[in-house]
Amino acid sequence: MQEKKTYEYAVIRLVPLVEREEFLNVGVVLYAAGQKFLQVKFHIDERRLRALFGNVDLQEIQKHLESFERICNGGKDAGAIGELPIAQRFRWLSATRSTVVQMSKVHTGLTCDPAENLLQLFEQLVLEPAISAQ
């Protein structure tokens, strides 16, 4: 059996009206140092976002989230931050912000497969829960 290693993750939240402190989870960033893994998975549910916050600039939000993806991938396409070591890129991504795109606190866990954990967290924390028939 493969040894489980520590991972860290943070949830990406949209907070269109910062003063109201209401948010919608739109993504997850997961970092696993032992596997040299840093990835983000995001989805903007336009229907839910508009129901909660009305007029928001979806294109601007999409640009922010795509920049997270470039930073996770690293390299010159992500600017100076993309050139940082993987751990520093995660710390930058998961840092506290007071903008429309904010991060949750960092949480930890153990995994053999960080990609699978990212998918599970994304489904659990971002996608709209299925309404069960009663």
C-alpha positions as CSV (number, residue, x, y, z in Angstrom):
1,M,0.0,0.0,0.0
2,Q,1.2,3.4,-0.9
3,E,2.2,5.8,1.9
4,K,-0.2,8.7,2.6
5,K,1.4,12.1,2.5
6,T,0.2,15.4,3.8
7,Y,-1.7,17.8,1.6
8,E,-3.0,21.3,2.1
9,Y,-6.0,23.0,0.4
10,A,-7.9,26.2,0.4
11,V,-11.4,27.0,-1.0
12,I,-11.7,29.8,-3.5
13,R,-14.7,32.0,-2.7
14,L,-16.4,34.8,-4.6
15,V,-17.4,37.7,-2.4
16,P,-18.9,40.2,-4.8
17,L,-20.1,42.5,-2.0
18,V,-17.2,42.4,0.4
19,E,-19.0,44.5,3.1
20,R,-21.8,41.8,3.3
21,E,-19.3,39.0,3.8
22,E,-21.5,36.6,1.7
23,F,-19.7,34.2,-0.6
24,L,-20.1,31.4,-3.1
25,N,-17.4,28.7,-3.3
26,V,-16.1,28.4,-6.8
27,G,-12.9,26.4,-6.6
28,V,-10.2,24.5,-4.6
29,V,-6.4,24.8,-4.7
30,L,-4.6,21.7,-3.4
31,Y,-0.9,21.5,-2.7
32,A,0.9,18.2,-1.8
33,A,4.6,18.9,-1.1
34,G,5.5,15.2,-1.0
35,Q,4.1,14.6,-4.5
36,K,5.2,18.0,-5.9
37,F,1.5,18.7,-6.7
38,L,-0.2,22.1,-7.0
39,Q,-3.5,22.3,-8.9
40,V,-6.6,24.3,-8.9
41,K,-10.1,23.2,-10.0
42,F,-12.8,25.8,-10.4
43,H,-16.3,26.3,-11.8
44,I,-18.5,29.4,-11.9
45,D,-22.1,28.5,-11.7
46,E,-23.6,31.6,-13.4
47,R,-27.2,30.8,-12.3
48,R,-26.3,30.5,-8.6
49,L,-24.0,33.5,-8.7
50,R,-26.6,35.7,-10.4
51,A,-29.3,34.5,-8.0
52,L,-27.2,35.5,-5.0
53,F,-25.4,38.6,-6.3
54,G,-27.2,39.9,-9.4
55,N,-24.8,41.8,-11.6
56,V,-21.3,40.6,-11.4
57,D,-18.5,40.8,-13.9
58,L,-18.1,37.1,-14.9
59,Q,-15.3,37.8,-17.4
60,E,-13.2,39.5,-14.7
61,I,-13.8,36.7,-12.3
62,Q,-12.9,34.2,-15.0
63,K,-9.6,36.0,-15.6
64,H,-8.7,35.9,-11.9
65,L,-9.4,32.2,-11.7
66,E,-7.5,31.4,-14.9
67,S,-4.5,33.3,-13.4
68,F,-4.7,30.9,-10.4
69,E,-4.4,28.0,-12.9
70,R,-1.3,29.6,-14.6
71,I,0.3,30.1,-11.2
72,C,-0.3,26.5,-10.3
73,N,1.3,25.4,-13.5
74,G,4.3,27.7,-12.9
75,G,6.6,29.3,-15.4
76,K,6.9,32.6,-17.2
77,D,3.2,32.7,-18.3
78,A,2.3,33.3,-14.7
79,G,4.6,36.2,-14.2
80,A,7.1,36.6,-11.3
81,I,4.9,34.5,-9.0
82,G,5.0,31.6,-11.5
83,E,8.7,31.5,-11.2
84,L,8.6,30.9,-7.4
85,P,9.0,27.4,-5.9
86,I,5.8,25.4,-5.7
87,A,5.4,25.9,-1.9
88,Q,5.7,29.7,-2.2
89,R,3.2,29.7,-5.1
90,F,0.6,27.9,-2.9
91,R,1.3,30.3,0.0
92,W,0.7,33.2,-2.4
93,L,-2.5,31.7,-3.8
94,S,-3.9,30.8,-0.3
95,A,-3.0,34.2,1.2
96,T,-5.8,36.3,2.8
97,R,-7.3,38.8,0.5
98,S,-10.0,41.5,0.8
99,T,-11.1,41.4,-2.9
100,V,-13.9,39.8,-4.7
101,V,-11.9,36.6,-5.0
102,Q,-11.0,35.4,-1.5
103,M,-9.5,32.2,0.0
104,S,-10.7,30.1,2.9
105,K,-8.3,29.2,5.7
106,V,-5.8,26.4,4.7
107,H,-6.9,22.9,5.7
108,T,-4.8,19.7,5.7
109,G,-5.3,16.0,5.1
110,L,-3.5,12.8,4.1
111,T,-3.5,11.3,0.7
112,C,-1.9,8.9,-1.7
113,D,-3.6,10.6,-4.7
114,P,-3.8,14.4,-4.5
115,A,-5.5,14.6,-7.9
116,E,-8.3,12.4,-6.6
117,N,-8.6,14.4,-3.4
118,L,-8.8,17.6,-5.4
119,L,-11.7,16.2,-7.3
120,Q,-13.5,15.0,-4.2
121,L,-13.0,18.3,-2.4
122,F,-14.2,20.2,-5.5
123,E,-17.4,18.0,-5.8
124,Q,-18.0,18.3,-2.0
125,L,-17.3,22.0,-1.5
126,V,-18.0,23.7,-4.9
127,L,-20.6,21.9,-7.0
128,E,-24.2,22.4,-6.2
129,P,-25.4,19.6,-3.9
130,A,-27.8,17.2,-5.6
131,I,-31.3,17.5,-4.2
132,S,-32.3,14.0,-3.0
133,A,-35.9,12.8,-3.6
134,Q,-37.7,12.3,-0.4
